[in-house]
Amino acid sequence: MNLMIIKRSSLPQSLLSHIPPKISQIWLQIVQTPTKTSTMTPAIKTTHIDRTAHEPRDNSLHELLITTITPITPAIRLFHLTPSQPSQPPISFLPGQWVDLYYPPFPSCQKPGGFTITSPPSHPHMELAVQQSPLNPPAAYLWQDPSTLLHTPVRIRIGGSFTYPPQILSRPSEQQPLLSSPRSSSTPPNFKKLVLVAGGVGINPLISILSHISTTRPQPEITLLYSLKDPNSKIQSGDTSQALFLDRIINLFSNQNDPLKGNIKLFLTTTGGPTNTNNISTNEIATKNLSIPFEKRRISLSDVSNAIGEHKDDVAVYICGVPSMTDQFVDGLTSPSPQGLGIDKSRVLCEKWW
């Protein structure tokens, strides 16, 4: 509907005489009041490309086929990608990296989606975890009916600096380009303690790192702090099937032949549940081969500090989660004492996910 506002001064004199003085005064106040212009800046929805513009990227695009699609939670699918040609060499990447993913038709002007590689470099396929997101075109494409996606191509580019081992802590002889597969090593890493902190889907790059470490020797001592939602208390009761990668993590730490050295601690939250750290009970989840302690709250900075313990000078810390979590923890760990722990910034790596 179109509305037309007529100023009093533009009304014919014959009509002005019929407007009561009181109404005329109100009308004048309305038409003479200047319109306020909003100074609010509209929210800018940044894309994966915008957020990662500063990150290293491979120059090459690789075409892969979607060979399997597996739902592992109601909102997350795992995709196995394999080379489209049998003669195609394996794609090099480091544990913890992600891909720019382009979907058909090729070529196009579409902006790629960013998805984390959850498999280790030693696997014959590349595994991606994709969360359902109807407003994200690449994710929406990958959440079509699986029958329309199987054996169809996608194109990927490797990127990211949230990698294991941390390059800055590696000895010069052990340093590698960020876009190459990790070499096996008999030299101990230049740190004794590895602390991994995951908030929700922030576990994605860390499962690639853990899987890779399980194939290398020697290994650092590992503490994994993993925060995830448990709205129906199923995880607390021992049902880990819907907890993202938790069963895989348990297998890595409880493998009877060669388990990872270290421990896992879970932080479980329910919708509207408690978030403070006072007077919250601690319990354990008993699985077939491992008992995992959990607390019914979010991870705190003191939890990360306790996991580091006496290893401030020989630790590597990886933090992946929402910006509010990563920013708080990185600041608290690297700020000088007494405000923070005073850990060297080169020892604290973070990856933010929106």
N, C-alpha and C positions, 0 to 999 in steps of 0.2 A: 504494500500500500504506500503510495506517495503522499507526503504531507507538504503543504506549502504554507510558509509563515509570512504574513503580511505585516509590515511595519505600520504603526499608527499614522506616521507622517505621510504614508503613501495612500491612506484611505481617502476616498472622496469626502469633501466637506459635508455633503448631504448626509453621509453616514455617521460622521463624527458627532453631529448634533444629537444622534439617537443613542450614543453610548453613555451610560450613566457615569458620572465623575469617578466614583469609587472603582468601578471596573476599568475605567480608562487608566487610572493610576497603576493598578495591578498589571495591566497590559504593558504599560510603559516600562515597568520594572523588568518584565520578562524579556521584551525585545531589546532593551538597552544593556542587559547583563551580558558581559562578554562570555563566550564559550570557553571553557577550560580545555586545554589541550593536554592529553595524557603524556607524561614524561617517562612512563615506564617503558623499558626496553623489552621487546618481545623475547620470549625464551627461544634460544637457538638450539635446535636439536642436532648435536654433532654426530657425525658418522664415524664408523670404524677408521676410515681413511684419515679423517680430521684428527681423531684422538691419537693416532699412531704415526703421524707425519714425521716425527722426530726419530722414529725407530729404524734400525737397519733393515733392509729388504733385499732379497735376491732380485737380480734383473730378469731372471728367466720365468716364463710361465710354463707349467707342466700340465699336460692333459691326463687325467685319471678317470677310471670308470668306477661308478658306485656298484660294489659287488655284494654287500650285505647291509641291511638296515635292521637294527635291533632296538626296540624300546626298552630302556632300563629303568625309567620311572615314567609316570603318566605324562610328564612334560619334557622329557629328554630322550633323544634318540642317539644311538651310536651308529656311525657310518664307517664302513671299511672301504677304502679307496685303493685300487691297484692300477699299475701302469696299463695304458690302453694298448700298448704294443709289447709282445713278449721280449723283444730285444731292447726295450727301453731300460736304461740303467736305473738302479735305485736312487731315490731322491734323498739328498743329504740334508739333514737338519740336526739341531741340538735339542736335547730334552728341555721342555719348557716353552718352546716356540709355538707360534700360531701360523695360520695361513690367511692370505687374502683369497677368498673363493668367489669365482665367477661362474655363473650358470648360463645355460643356453638361452637364446641363440648367440653364437659367436660370429664376428665380434659385435660388441654392443657398447653403448655408453653407460651402462649400469655401473653403479658403485659397488665394489665387492663387499661381501660380509666377512667379518673376522671370526674365525673359529679355532679353538685350541686343539693342538695335536695331543692326544691322550695316550698314544702308543710310544714305546721306546724306539730309537732309530734302528735297532737290530731286527724289528719285526718285518716280515715280508710285505705287509700292507700298512697303509697309513690310516689311523683311526681318529675320527673327529667326534666330539660331543656337541650336539646342536640342541639348544633349548627352544621350545615352541615360542614363537613371537610373531603373531600375525601382522604386526605393523613394521616388521623388518623384512623387506622383500627377499633377501637371500635365505633367511630362516624360513619364511613362509613357503618359498619354493621347495625347500628340503622337507617340509612337513606335508607335502602332497601325499596322496595314496602311494604307498611303497611300490606297488606294481607299475606305476608310471615312471618311477625313478631308477629302478634296478637296471644295471648295465647301460646306463646313460652317462655321458661325459660331464665332467666339471673341469675347470681350470684353476690351478692354485699357484700362489707365489709364497715362498717361505719368508717369514719375518720375525722380529722380536729379539730383545736382549736379555730377557728373563731366563737365563740359560744355566744349565749345570754341566760341568763345574763352573763356579763363578770365575770369569776370565781374569779379573783383577787380582784374585787370590791364587791363581795358578802360577807355578814356577814358569819362567820363560820357556823352558823346553817343553812344557805341557800346554802352553797357550795355543788356541786354535782359532781360525776364522769363525765368526759367528754363524756362518752359513755353511758349515761342514759337519759331517757326522763325527761324533766323539770317538777318539781313539781309546782302545783299551790300554790300561796302564798298570804297571807294577809299582809305581811310585806313589806313596801316600799323598793324598791331597793336602794342601797347605792349610788345613784346618782339621781339628779333631772332633768337633761337634757340629751337627747340622740340625737346625730347628726350622721346621716347616709349619707355617700358619695359614690355614685355609678357612675362608668364610663362604659357605654355600658352594656355588659352582666355581669358586676359587680353587677347589680341589683339582680342577682339570689339568693345569700344567704340572701340578705336583705329583699326580699319578704317573705321568710320563717320567718325571725325575726319579721317583721311587722304583719304577719298573726298570729303569736303566741301571740304577745303583745295584739292584739285585743281581745284575750280570757282570759286575766289575769287582775287582780286588785290588787293593784292600778297600774296606768300606769305613766311613765315619760312623760314629754313634749318632743315631737319629731320634729326635722327638717330634712327633706330629701332633699338632693341636688343630682339631677339626671341629668347626661350629656348623651345625645344620639344624633345620627345622624338624620337629617331631610332633606334629599337631595332635596325633591320636595316641601318642606314647607307645607306638609300635616298636621303635628302636629300643626304648628302655626295657621293653618286655622281651627283647631278644630277636625280634624280626628285623633283620638288616637288609632284606631284599630290595626295599625301596630307597635305601640310603645310597646316594650317588657314590659308586666305586668302593663302598665300605667293605664289601665281601672280597674284592680284589686286594684291598689293603691288608685285610686280615690274613689272607693267604700269603702275602709277601712277608709278613712278620711272623707267621707261624709255620712256614714251610719246614717240614721235618728234615729235609736234606741240607738246606742252607738258608736259614731265615735272615732277614734284615736284623741288624743289631739296633736295639732301641725300644721305644715304647710309643703307644698311641694314647691320646686322651681326647674324649669327645665332650662337646658342649652343646646341649640339646635345648632348643627353645620351642615353646608352644605359642600359638597366636595369643597375644595379650599376656604372655607369661612373665615371670619375674626377670628383671635384668640386673638387679643389684647383686653384689657378691657377698652380702652378709647373711649368715645363718641359713645357707642353702645346703641341703644334704648332698653327699657324694655317694654314688652307687657304682655298681659294676654290671656290664653286660657280659654274660657267660656265653661264649660261642664254643664250637666244637674243640678248637685247639687253643683258644686264647680268651683271657678275661680282660675286658677293656673298661677302665674307669670312666665315668661320665659325670658331669655336673649340669644341673638344670638352670643354665644361665648362658650369657654370651662370654666369649673370651675377653679377658682383661689384659692390660699391659703387665700387671704383676704376674699373670700366668706365663707370659712370654719371658719375662725376667727370670722367673723360677726355672723355666726350661733351660735357659742359658747357663744359669748357675755360676760356676767359677770359670767359665770358658769365654769371658768377654774378649780375650785377646787371641783366641784360636777357634772362633765360632763363625759359621756362615748362616745367616737368617734369610729365609725366603717367605714373603708375606703376599698373599693374593686374596683379594676380596673387593668390597665396595670402597670407594675413595675415602669415606669417613673413617673406616677401619684402618686402611693402609696408612693414611696420613697421620692418624693418632699414634699408631705403633711406631712408624719410622721416626717421627719426631721424638717420641719418648725414649726410644732406644739410642738415638744418635746425639741428642742434646747433651751438652756438658753437664756433669754433676754440679749441684745437687738436683737440678731440674730433670735430668734424664740419666741414662746409664753411661753415657759417654763412649759408646761403642763406635769404632771407626766406621764412617759411612760406606766404605768399600765392602764392609762385611754384611750390610743389610740391603737386600734387593726386594723390590716390590713390583707388583703388577696390579693395575686397577681394572676392575670390571664394572660396567654399568648395567 
